[in-house]
Amino acid sequence: MRSLCAVILILMCGVLTGQASARDGQMNVGIVSLATGGEYDIPVAVWYPTAAPPTEWQTGSGLIHATRNAAIAAGTHPLIILSHGSGGSEFGHADLAEALASHGYVVATPRHLGDSYDRPEGRFTDVQIIGRPWQAVAALDAVLADKRFGPSIDAKRIGMAGFSAGAYTTMVMAGAKPNFALYTAYCAAHADDHGVCPAGGQSALQRTRPGWNVPSDSRVRAAVAMAPFSIMFDAKGVAGVTIPLRIYKASDDQVLRNRWNTDHLLSLLPASVERGELAGGHYVFIAPCSDEMKTAMPFLCVDAPGVDRVAEHARLNAEIIDFFDRKLPKSE
């Protein structure tokens, strides 16, 4: 979860470079902001294909390649919920959102309040662990109910993707059930993992709402998890996951240790689950940084020698588009 924390500053400023955009995709991209309303009143950015002329605009130190408030392209489109890491925002994976939208997808990126750059107070509590999936459900409901998007979405072609805490959220939405006792046990055995266990061996998740349980959502038909936080999953907990999955790990993840997270999760899942890997550390899944952000936060933005994050993302985005194209096919 240090991953879960360190992303806080990233998305306050924006990190995207033009090199990682989807401007060479098949369609132009539009974007609007909406709020879910209700108990989980969170902001959501919605990216989508459009016939409107392309525009670029600045967020922090980076560029977004999407036209605000453009009309959605004609036809019906699949929908992807895209969940950021802890301390992030709805712009955390804008390059992936743009790439998906340019290939015909509607992409909803909620800001997980309580675990976002501006509202991090829920970390290490059920607000983070249980609240995030409920917020994903709320984002999905809001997009389907929105008069601009609901009529244009194919409700049989809904997927989800996420990074780190967002990948945990994705697995829960896919049907996985966390065992909170496993968090306490992990920290007792790995007191040195201070990013995940802030109180060392005495760490435990704070329950603020007794009896509050995680949801799953049968509307999600396929999912991608990137560097998933997985220490709370066991074989029983993932037994209910039956949808197509693609799981990614970073080759040198020093934030969410692969042995106890991505590799552990993969050991619980069928061999048929698709697997991918990016060269580099945990943060290689974050969109390529601008030069300004590389100077300001090198630990988030500067990869090890030989790791080309721009090239890695070009491959990653293409693979994710291919996965959803195959697993969320158009009806005959």
Buried (B, 14 or more C-beta within 10 A) or exposed (E): BBBBBBBBBBBBBBBBBEEBBBBEBEBBBBBBEBBBEEEBEBBBBBBBBBEBEBBEEEBBBBBBBBBEEBEBBEEBBBBBBBBBBBBBBBBBBBBBBBBBBBBBBBBBBBBBBBBBBEBBEBBBBBBBBBBBBBBBBBBBBBBBEBEBBEEBBBEEBBBBBBBBBBBBBBBBBBBBBBBBEBBBEBBBEBBEBBBBBBEEBEBBBEEEEEEEEBEBBEBBBBBBBBBBBBBBBBEEBBEEBEBBBBBBBBEBBEBBBBEBBBBBBBEBBEEEBBEBBBBBBBBBBBBBBBEBBBEBBEEBBBBEEEBBBEEBBBEBBEBBBEBBBEBBEEEE
